[in-house]
Structures are given as structure tokens and as C-alpha cells.
Amino acid sequence: EMTIRTKDGELITLSYKDISEGKITVKDKDGNTTRIGSADLSQVPAWVPKAPDITDGISTYHSDTANEITGQFSGKSDQTMEQLKVFFDAETSTLGFGSNSSKSMNLNDTNVITNSYSGDGKTLTIIITEKSGEKTLINTNYTEKK
């Protein structure tokens, strides 16, 4: 383990094993935990929909405070943008999310759609990027009020 002293005098201990795997976990003096690093989806709340074939995890971020849980993860899928939009619309409908918005753009053979959903103290933003000849990139951001 490695211990670092911040400029505020707080001590942060990091595991060499986690660092070698591209993960960093930091706990503050109030017990709030933030995890950053390689795609470990085990901390993602069960209510957050994940494309069934998501692979090639790129990154994750997860923070758990007294007031809310927030996070982000990204990965790739063989499904098309439209198939993924239908999947996420259906999943969030099942969750009872009453609010939904969508924005899209096309730039240099790259299509991007941003879908935002909310309900019951939870918000979900899904950014889907599709480029010809490549797997579809899915970036998922979530927040849950406690």
C-alpha cells in the first residue's frame, strides 16, 4: 500500500494492486467513497440498465455520499444505435421513469444520440455514439438520491 498526504493534511491510502489494475478508491473523512478506473461494473446499482452485450469496458466512476450515488461507465456493443435506443427506452419504461428527452447529431460519419431519463429520484443519461465500421460506444451516467 501507498499512503499520500494531501495539502489539507488528510491521508489517502491506495493499493498497489488496484493501481496496477487501473483503479483508484478514495474515502474521505466523512466516509464518502469514490472509485475511478478500469471498467468494474460491480458497483453500478442494479436499477441501471446495461446493454446485454456490453464489452470493451473503457472506464468507470462511482461515488457514494450521504445524499446520493453517482457514476459513469462506458463500453461497446455490436448493436446499432437504434437497437440500443429501443432497449434503453424499454428498460427505463419498466423502471417507471416518467421523463425522457433525446438529442441527436451527425458529424463526419459519426452519429451521436443523447437520451436522458428521470423518475423516482433517479436520473440516467445514455450517450450512444455510432461510427461506420466500428462497434457502438455507450456512455452511461447515473444519479440516485438517497
N, C-alpha and C positions, 0 to 999 in steps of 0.2 A: 504494500500500500504506500501511497504517497500523500503527505499532508501539506496543504498550501495555506498560508495565512493571507487573507485579503487585506486591502488597505484599511478596512474598518476593524481589523484585528480578529475577525472571525476565522475559524479553522475549517477547512474543507478537506475531507479525506476521499481520495479516489483510488480505485482498484486498478492495478496494472493489467489484470486480466480484462476488465471492462474496457480500458483504454485500447488494448491490443485488438479488441473486437469492435472498436469504433463507437463505444458507448460511454456516456458520462452521466452519472447520477449525482445530483446535488440536493442536500437537505438543508433548509435554513433554520435559524434559531427557533422559529415558530412551528417547526415540524412539516412545513410545506416541502414537497418533493418534486423536483423537475428532472426528467430523463430526456437526454438528447442522444441521437446516434443512429446506428445501423437499424434496419427495419425489424424491430421486435414488436409484433402486434399483440403480444400477450397483455399489455397494459391498456389496450383500447377497450372502452366499455362495450359490453355485449350488444347494446342497442344500436351501435354504429354499424351500418351496413358495409360489407366488404364484397367487392366483385368476387364471385366464386372461383375465378381462375387467376386472381391477382398473383403476380410473381415479380421477380426482379426488384424486390424492395429497395428503395433508394435511401429513405431517411425516415426517422420518426422523431416526434417531440411529444412529451406528455408532462403535464403539470397538474398536481393535485393540491389545492389550497383549501382553506376552511370554507370558502364561499363557492368555489366552482372547480370543475375538472375541465381542462382544455387540452387539445392536442392536434397533431397533424401526422399524417403518414402518406407516403406515395408509393406507387408500384405500377406495373404494366399489365396489360390484358390483351388477349387475342381478339376480344370482342370489338365491334365497331362502336363509334361514338353513339349512334342511335340506339344500339342494343343496350349499352350501358345506361343511357338516359332512361330508357324504359325500365330497366332493372331498378335504378335508384328511385324513380317515381313510384314504382310499386312498393318497394321496401318502406319508403317514408310514409306512404299512404297507410300501410299496415300499422305503422307506429302512431298514426293519428295526427301527423303533422298537418296543421290547417293552413299554413302559409308557405308559398312556393313562388320563386321567381327564377327566371332564366335569361341569360345574356349570351350572345354568341358573336364570333368574329372569324374572319378568314384572312390570312396574311401569308403570302408566298407559299401556297400549297399546304399551309398548316391551319387546321380548324380548331378553334377553342370554344368550349361552351362552359359557362359557369352556372351551376344550379345551386340555389340557396333554399333551404327548408327550415322551418321552425315550428315549435309547438311544445307545450308542457315543460317549459323551462330549458328546452334543448334547442340548439341550432346546429346546422350541418351545412357546410359549403363544399360542393364537389366540383372540381375543375378538371375537365376532360380535354386532353389535347390529342388530336389525331393528325398524323402526317403520313402521306402515301409511302407504302413500303416499310413502315415501322409499326411496332406494337403501340397500342393506345396507352397513353400515360394518364393515370388517375391520381389526383392530389385531393386528399380528404382532410377537411378541417372540422373539428367538433368542439362544442362547448356544452356543458351541463351545469346548471345552477344547483346548488345543494340546498 
